[in-house]
């Protein structure tokens, strides 16, 4: 039996137009606040590419 990994997700709401860029920026800020700096740096580099 393969063990599945459950990822906790937060529902994010945006006022106005929803875009991938704004979604990623919110996620990056959340990662930084939770101490996952390296992951936030990787996401930021991907967003900027």
PyMOL Python script that loads the backbone (N, CA, C, O; Angstrom):
from pymol import cmd

cmd.read_pdbstr("""\
ATOM      1  N   UNK A   1       0.843  -1.182   0.000  1.00  0.00           N
ATOM      2  CA  UNK A   1       0.000   0.000   0.000  1.00  0.00           C
ATOM      3  C   UNK A   1       0.885   1.239   0.000  1.00  0.00           C
ATOM      4  O   UNK A   1       1.809   1.343   0.806  1.00  0.00           O
ATOM      5  N   UNK A   2       0.612   2.163  -0.884  1.00  0.00           N
ATOM      6  CA  UNK A   2       1.389   3.391  -0.981  1.00  0.00           C
ATOM      7  C   UNK A   2       0.809   4.417  -0.024  1.00  0.00           C
ATOM      8  O   UNK A   2      -0.392   4.685  -0.015  1.00  0.00           O
ATOM      9  N   UNK A   3       1.689   4.976   0.774  1.00  0.00           N
ATOM     10  CA  UNK A   3       1.257   5.982   1.735  1.00  0.00           C
ATOM     11  C   UNK A   3       1.155   7.338   1.045  1.00  0.00           C
ATOM     12  O   UNK A   3       2.093   7.770   0.376  1.00  0.00           O
ATOM     13  N   UNK A   4       0.047   7.988   1.204  1.00  0.00           N
ATOM     14  CA  UNK A   4      -0.119   9.301   0.577  1.00  0.00           C
ATOM     15  C   UNK A   4       0.249  10.402   1.567  1.00  0.00           C
ATOM     16  O   UNK A   4       0.111  10.249   2.780  1.00  0.00           O
ATOM     17  N   UNK A   5       0.711  11.488   1.024  1.00  0.00           N
ATOM     18  CA  UNK A   5       1.071  12.637   1.843  1.00  0.00           C
ATOM     19  C   UNK A   5      -0.002  13.694   1.677  1.00  0.00           C
ATOM     20  O   UNK A   5      -0.348  14.077   0.560  1.00  0.00           O
ATOM     21  N   UNK A   6      -0.513  14.149   2.775  1.00  0.00           N
ATOM     22  CA  UNK A   6      -1.534  15.184   2.723  1.00  0.00           C
ATOM     23  C   UNK A   6      -0.870  16.527   2.973  1.00  0.00           C
ATOM     24  O   UNK A   6      -0.081  16.683   3.905  1.00  0.00           O
ATOM     25  N   UNK A   7      -1.193  17.469   2.149  1.00  0.00           N
ATOM     26  CA  UNK A   7      -0.641  18.811   2.272  1.00  0.00           C
ATOM     27  C   UNK A   7      -1.736  19.733   2.769  1.00  0.00           C
ATOM     28  O   UNK A   7      -2.834  19.784   2.214  1.00  0.00           O
ATOM     29  N   UNK A   8      -1.412  20.461   3.831  1.00  0.00           N
ATOM     30  CA  UNK A   8      -2.382  21.429   4.325  1.00  0.00           C
ATOM     31  C   UNK A   8      -2.403  22.625   3.388  1.00  0.00           C
ATOM     32  O   UNK A   8      -1.354  23.148   3.011  1.00  0.00           O
ATOM     33  N   UNK A   9      -3.564  23.041   3.026  1.00  0.00           N
ATOM     34  CA  UNK A   9      -3.670  24.209   2.158  1.00  0.00           C
ATOM     35  C   UNK A   9      -4.559  25.244   2.820  1.00  0.00           C
ATOM     36  O   UNK A   9      -5.476  24.919   3.575  1.00  0.00           O
ATOM     37  N   UNK A  10      -4.269  26.480   2.520  1.00  0.00           N
ATOM     38  CA  UNK A  10      -5.071  27.580   3.025  1.00  0.00           C
ATOM     39  C   UNK A  10      -5.875  28.135   1.870  1.00  0.00           C
ATOM     40  O   UNK A  10      -5.364  28.288   0.761  1.00  0.00           O
ATOM     41  N   UNK A  11      -7.100  28.428   2.127  1.00  0.00           N
ATOM     42  CA  UNK A  11      -7.911  29.079   1.100  1.00  0.00           C
ATOM     43  C   UNK A  11      -7.553  30.555   1.106  1.00  0.00           C
ATOM     44  O   UNK A  11      -7.632  31.227   2.134  1.00  0.00           O
ATOM     45  N   UNK A  12      -7.166  31.037  -0.045  1.00  0.00           N
ATOM     46  CA  UNK A  12      -6.786  32.431  -0.180  1.00  0.00           C
ATOM     47  C   UNK A  12      -7.839  33.147  -1.003  1.00  0.00           C
ATOM     48  O   UNK A  12      -8.273  32.657  -2.045  1.00  0.00           O
ATOM     49  N   UNK A  13      -8.240  34.305  -0.525  1.00  0.00           N
ATOM     50  CA  UNK A  13      -9.218  35.065  -1.295  1.00  0.00           C
ATOM     51  C   UNK A  13      -8.564  36.341  -1.806  1.00  0.00           C
ATOM     52  O   UNK A  13      -7.738  36.952  -1.128  1.00  0.00           O
ATOM     53  N   UNK A  14      -8.943  36.718  -2.983  1.00  0.00           N
ATOM     54  CA  UNK A  14      -8.404  37.910  -3.617  1.00  0.00           C
ATOM     55  C   UNK A  14      -9.561  38.822  -3.973  1.00  0.00           C
ATOM     56  O   UNK A  14     -10.593  38.365  -4.465  1.00  0.00           O
ATOM     57  N   UNK A  15      -9.390  40.104  -3.727  1.00  0.00           N
ATOM     58  CA  UNK A  15     -10.395  41.046  -4.205  1.00  0.00           C
ATOM     59  C   UNK A  15      -9.953  41.516  -5.579  1.00  0.00           C
ATOM     60  O   UNK A  15      -8.784  41.839  -5.788  1.00  0.00           O
ATOM     61  N   UNK A  16     -10.866  41.552  -6.488  1.00  0.00           N
ATOM     62  CA  UNK A  16     -10.514  41.964  -7.842  1.00  0.00           C
ATOM     63  C   UNK A  16     -10.060  40.795  -8.684  1.00  0.00           C
ATOM     64  O   UNK A  16     -10.467  39.655  -8.460  1.00  0.00           O
ATOM     65  N   UNK A  17      -9.225  41.083  -9.642  1.00  0.00           N
ATOM     66  CA  UNK A  17      -8.781  40.089 -10.618  1.00  0.00           C
ATOM     67  C   UNK A  17      -7.824  39.076  -9.986  1.00  0.00           C
ATOM     68  O   UNK A  17      -6.867  39.447  -9.306  1.00  0.00           O
ATOM     69  N   UNK A  18      -8.096  37.810 -10.219  1.00  0.00           N
ATOM     70  CA  UNK A  18      -7.213  36.750  -9.741  1.00  0.00           C
ATOM     71  C   UNK A  18      -6.160  36.482 -10.804  1.00  0.00           C
ATOM     72  O   UNK A  18      -6.483  36.266 -11.972  1.00  0.00           O
ATOM     73  N   UNK A  19      -4.918  36.497 -10.397  1.00  0.00           N
ATOM     74  CA  UNK A  19      -3.843  36.197 -11.333  1.00  0.00           C
ATOM     75  C   UNK A  19      -2.870  35.234 -10.680  1.00  0.00           C
ATOM     76  O   UNK A  19      -2.796  35.140  -9.454  1.00  0.00           O
ATOM     77  N   UNK A  20      -2.134  34.528 -11.502  1.00  0.00           N
ATOM     78  CA  UNK A  20      -1.115  33.625 -10.978  1.00  0.00           C
ATOM     79  C   UNK A  20      -0.074  34.413 -10.194  1.00  0.00           C
ATOM     80  O   UNK A  20       0.388  33.970  -9.142  1.00  0.00           O
ATOM     81  N   UNK A  21       0.289  35.571 -10.704  1.00  0.00           N
ATOM     82  CA  UNK A  21       1.298  36.395 -10.047  1.00  0.00           C
ATOM     83  C   UNK A  21       0.866  36.785  -8.631  1.00  0.00           C
ATOM     84  O   UNK A  21       1.644  36.641  -7.687  1.00  0.00           O
ATOM     85  N   UNK A  22      -0.343  37.268  -8.479  1.00  0.00           N
ATOM     86  CA  UNK A  22      -0.806  37.673  -7.147  1.00  0.00           C
ATOM     87  C   UNK A  22      -0.948  36.467  -6.225  1.00  0.00           C
ATOM     88  O   UNK A  22      -0.647  36.557  -5.035  1.00  0.00           O
ATOM     89  N   UNK A  23      -1.401  35.350  -6.762  1.00  0.00           N
ATOM     90  CA  UNK A  23      -1.511  34.118  -5.984  1.00  0.00           C
ATOM     91  C   UNK A  23      -0.140  33.688  -5.465  1.00  0.00           C
ATOM     92  O   UNK A  23       0.007  33.351  -4.290  1.00  0.00           O
ATOM     93  N   UNK A  24       0.863  33.699  -6.347  1.00  0.00           N
ATOM     94  CA  UNK A  24       2.215  33.299  -5.961  1.00  0.00           C
ATOM     95  C   UNK A  24       2.811  34.268  -4.944  1.00  0.00           C
ATOM     96  O   UNK A  24       3.493  33.837  -4.014  1.00  0.00           O
ATOM     97  N   UNK A  25       2.570  35.555  -5.103  1.00  0.00           N
ATOM     98  CA  UNK A  25       3.105  36.535  -4.161  1.00  0.00           C
ATOM     99  C   UNK A  25       2.555  36.307  -2.760  1.00  0.00           C
ATOM    100  O   UNK A  25       3.289  36.427  -1.779  1.00  0.00           O
ATOM    101  N   UNK A  26       1.281  35.981  -2.657  1.00  0.00           N
ATOM    102  CA  UNK A  26       0.681  35.681  -1.357  1.00  0.00           C
ATOM    103  C   UNK A  26       1.301  34.414  -0.775  1.00  0.00           C
ATOM    104  O   UNK A  26       1.605  34.362   0.417  1.00  0.00           O
ATOM    105  N   UNK A  27       1.490  33.400  -1.607  1.00  0.00           N
ATOM    106  CA  UNK A  27       2.104  32.156  -1.135  1.00  0.00           C
ATOM    107  C   UNK A  27       3.543  32.375  -0.687  1.00  0.00           C
ATOM    108  O   UNK A  27       3.966  31.817   0.325  1.00  0.00           O
ATOM    109  N   UNK A  28       4.294  33.177  -1.423  1.00  0.00           N
ATOM    110  CA  UNK A  28       5.681  33.469  -1.070  1.00  0.00           C
ATOM    111  C   UNK A  28       5.737  34.169   0.285  1.00  0.00           C
ATOM    112  O   UNK A  28       6.565  33.825   1.128  1.00  0.00           O
ATOM    113  N   UNK A  29       4.867  35.140   0.495  1.00  0.00           N
ATOM    114  CA  UNK A  29       4.825  35.844   1.784  1.00  0.00           C
ATOM    115  C   UNK A  29       4.480  34.883   2.916  1.00  0.00           C
ATOM    116  O   UNK A  29       5.061  34.958   3.999  1.00  0.00           O
ATOM    117  N   UNK A  30       3.540  33.987   2.665  1.00  0.00           N
ATOM    118  CA  UNK A  30       3.146  33.006   3.674  1.00  0.00           C
ATOM    119  C   UNK A  30       4.297  32.057   4.011  1.00  0.00           C
ATOM    120  O   UNK A  30       4.515  31.728   5.177  1.00  0.00           O
ATOM    121  N   UNK A  31       5.025  31.623   2.997  1.00  0.00           N
ATOM    122  CA  UNK A  31       6.176  30.743   3.222  1.00  0.00           C
ATOM    123  C   UNK A  31       7.246  31.442   4.050  1.00  0.00           C
ATOM    124  O   UNK A  31       7.820  30.848   4.963  1.00  0.00           O
ATOM    125  N   UNK A  32       7.511  32.704   3.730  1.00  0.00           N
ATOM    126  CA  UNK A  32       8.521  33.466   4.476  1.00  0.00           C
ATOM    127  C   UNK A  32       8.112  33.609   5.942  1.00  0.00           C
ATOM    128  O   UNK A  32       8.939  33.456   6.842  1.00  0.00           O
ATOM    129  N   UNK A  33       6.835  33.904   6.175  1.00  0.00           N
ATOM    130  CA  UNK A  33       6.345  34.075   7.541  1.00  0.00           C
ATOM    131  C   UNK A  33       6.427  32.781   8.341  1.00  0.00           C
ATOM    132  O   UNK A  33       6.609  32.809   9.558  1.00  0.00           O
ATOM    133  N   UNK A  34       6.295  31.657   7.663  1.00  0.00           N
ATOM    134  CA  UNK A  34       6.344  30.373   8.362  1.00  0.00           C
ATOM    135  C   UNK A  34       7.766  29.823   8.473  1.00  0.00           C
ATOM    136  O   UNK A  34       7.973  28.714   8.965  1.00  0.00           O
ATOM    137  N   UNK A  35       8.757  30.616   8.006  1.00  0.00           N
ATOM    138  CA  UNK A  35      10.149  30.225   8.161  1.00  0.00           C
ATOM    139  C   UNK A  35      10.714  29.379   7.040  1.00  0.00           C
ATOM    140  O   UNK A  35      11.833  28.880   7.155  1.00  0.00           O
ATOM    141  N   UNK A  36       9.984  29.207   5.976  1.00  0.00           N
ATOM    142  CA  UNK A  36      10.455  28.395   4.850  1.00  0.00           C
ATOM    143  C   UNK A  36      11.107  29.309   3.817  1.00  0.00           C
ATOM    144  O   UNK A  36      10.609  29.474   2.703  1.00  0.00           O
ATOM    145  N   UNK A  37      12.226  29.896   4.214  1.00  0.00           N
ATOM    146  CA  UNK A  37      12.887  30.906   3.389  1.00  0.00           C
ATOM    147  C   UNK A  37      13.399  30.353   2.074  1.00  0.00           C
ATOM    148  O   UNK A  37      13.229  30.987   1.032  1.00  0.00           O
ATOM    149  N   UNK A  38      14.021  29.189   2.098  1.00  0.00           N
ATOM    150  CA  UNK A  38      14.581  28.629   0.865  1.00  0.00           C
ATOM    151  C   UNK A  38      13.481  28.335  -0.157  1.00  0.00           C
ATOM    152  O   UNK A  38      13.645  28.599  -1.348  1.00  0.00           O
ATOM    153  N   UNK A  39      12.372  27.791   0.312  1.00  0.00           N
ATOM    154  CA  UNK A  39      11.257  27.517  -0.590  1.00  0.00           C
ATOM    155  C   UNK A  39      10.705  28.815  -1.158  1.00  0.00           C
ATOM    156  O   UNK A  39      10.390  28.888  -2.346  1.00  0.00           O
ATOM    157  N   UNK A  40      10.584  29.841  -0.320  1.00  0.00           N
ATOM    158  CA  UNK A  40      10.076  31.126  -0.811  1.00  0.00           C
ATOM    159  C   UNK A  40      11.030  31.731  -1.836  1.00  0.00           C
ATOM    160  O   UNK A  40      10.583  32.353  -2.800  1.00  0.00           O
ATOM    161  N   UNK A  41      12.334  31.559  -1.643  1.00  0.00           N
ATOM    162  CA  UNK A  41      13.318  32.056  -2.616  1.00  0.00           C
ATOM    163  C   UNK A  41      13.179  31.323  -3.950  1.00  0.00           C
ATOM    164  O   UNK A  41      13.272  31.936  -5.014  1.00  0.00           O
ATOM    165  N   UNK A  42      12.959  30.025  -3.887  1.00  0.00           N
ATOM    166  CA  UNK A  42      12.783  29.236  -5.109  1.00  0.00           C
ATOM    167  C   UNK A  42      11.523  29.667  -5.851  1.00  0.00           C
ATOM    168  O   UNK A  42      11.541  29.816  -7.072  1.00  0.00           O
ATOM    169  N   UNK A  43      10.434  29.865  -5.121  1.00  0.00           N
ATOM    170  CA  UNK A  43       9.186  30.323  -5.738  1.00  0.00           C
ATOM    171  C   UNK A  43       9.375  31.700  -6.360  1.00  0.00           C
ATOM    172  O   UNK A  43       8.892  31.954  -7.463  1.00  0.00           O
ATOM    173  N   UNK A  44      10.081  32.597  -5.654  1.00  0.00           N
ATOM    174  CA  UNK A  44      10.315  33.955  -6.162  1.00  0.00           C
ATOM    175  C   UNK A  44      11.136  33.899  -7.455  1.00  0.00           C
ATOM    176  O   UNK A  44      10.824  34.604  -8.415  1.00  0.00           O
ATOM    177  N   UNK A  45      12.169  33.076  -7.487  1.00  0.00           N
ATOM    178  CA  UNK A  45      13.000  32.946  -8.690  1.00  0.00           C
ATOM    179  C   UNK A  45      12.177  32.418  -9.862  1.00  0.00           C
ATOM    180  O   UNK A  45      12.340  32.870 -10.995  1.00  0.00           O
ATOM    181  N   UNK A  46      11.300  31.468  -9.588  1.00  0.00           N
ATOM    182  CA  UNK A  46      10.434  30.924 -10.636  1.00  0.00           C
ATOM    183  C   UNK A  46       9.472  31.989 -11.140  1.00  0.00           C
ATOM    184  O   UNK A  46       9.254  32.112 -12.345  1.00  0.00           O
ATOM    185  N   UNK A  47       8.901  32.750 -10.232  1.00  0.00           N
ATOM    186  CA  UNK A  47       7.966  33.806 -10.612  1.00  0.00           C
ATOM    187  C   UNK A  47       8.654  34.876 -11.452  1.00  0.00           C
ATOM    188  O   UNK A  47       8.052  35.417 -12.380  1.00  0.00           O
ATOM    189  N   UNK A  48       9.897  35.180 -11.137  1.00  0.00           N
ATOM    190  CA  UNK A  48      10.637  36.225 -11.846  1.00  0.00           C
ATOM    191  C   UNK A  48      11.226  35.764 -13.171  1.00  0.00           C
ATOM    192  O   UNK A  48      11.700  36.584 -13.957  1.00  0.00           O
ATOM    193  N   UNK A  49      11.200  34.465 -13.425  1.00  0.00           N
ATOM    194  CA  UNK A  49      11.818  33.975 -14.668  1.00  0.00           C
ATOM    195  C   UNK A  49      10.916  34.125 -15.872  1.00  0.00           C
ATOM    196  O   UNK A  49      11.301  33.757 -16.982  1.00  0.00           O
TER     197      UNK A  49
END
""", "prot")
cmd.dss("prot")
cmd.show_as("cartoon", "prot")
cmd.util.cbc("prot")
cmd.orient("prot")
